[in-house]
């Protein structure tokens, strides 16, 4: 088990993790990284707070991650080797998600400051230049994102249960689509993928009619392919057996293929080259489906619930969070 060494630095609180080891599963979700080639797994956190929403830096050397406590939320920046953690945001309320800018050393996150008060905020990874970009008052709650435009100039996010787009250099947000949430910006910058009560919808960024990609859904958690021509999602259909399956849909042709079963209710993760697709299963495994159709198990954690898969930009590592669940 790791030994925590707390160091106060000029920029804020730094947590140095002395020693390696993999610690162990806890009731609160912890952060893990696995080497895609070797399958070697490392546990990067081991504490009383719950971790979620890992997001990689452009150089694949660091991760931003949300931590949650009883009355406050925080964002930590974690060295991918597990050597250091830095708290860059600590605030009252609940932080729903964090995303690292594809073009800068900036983090965007959505925060529920108090009941019915949502904000979109940004901060530099060194804790500087913290800004509030947008604020909304609503009692509605849905998966908020956020998701950066590929050029780093805008952020899509959900305030309550409506999705907006906000410029990062100032200016009011604009409504993209009402009654839609969980935004995911397409890699080509043209569309934002959204979830509604019964469908996955692609909304054009520059205006135009939203397009239904897949309908007849009870629930779905989706991710764009790097080429923007396919979407993978874990979902339940009204026509099915009320179980989650992994699907891949070709956007232009709207052809949907079921590729795996026994998956958790969480978005899969594409490799940066688009040749592989990682997903978590209900038995505590992370599996990778190759373009050839072959599926292999990357890592396993007994009695674990695995969520929030994130592939590093260099393609070498996969991050995820996992918590212990009781045996049946």
Secondary structure by P-SEA (a helix, b strand, c coil): cbbbbbbbccccbbbbbcccccccccccbbbbbbcccccccccccccccccccccccccccbbbbbbbcccccbbbbbccccccccccccccccccccccccccccccccccccccbbbbbccccccccccccccccccccccccccccccccbbbbbcccbbbbbbccbbbbbbcccccccccccccccccccccccbbbbbbcccccccccccccccccccccccccbbbbbccccccccbbbbbbbcccccbbbbcccccccbbbbbcccccbbbbccccbbbbbbccccbbbbccccccccccccccccccccccbbbbbbbcc
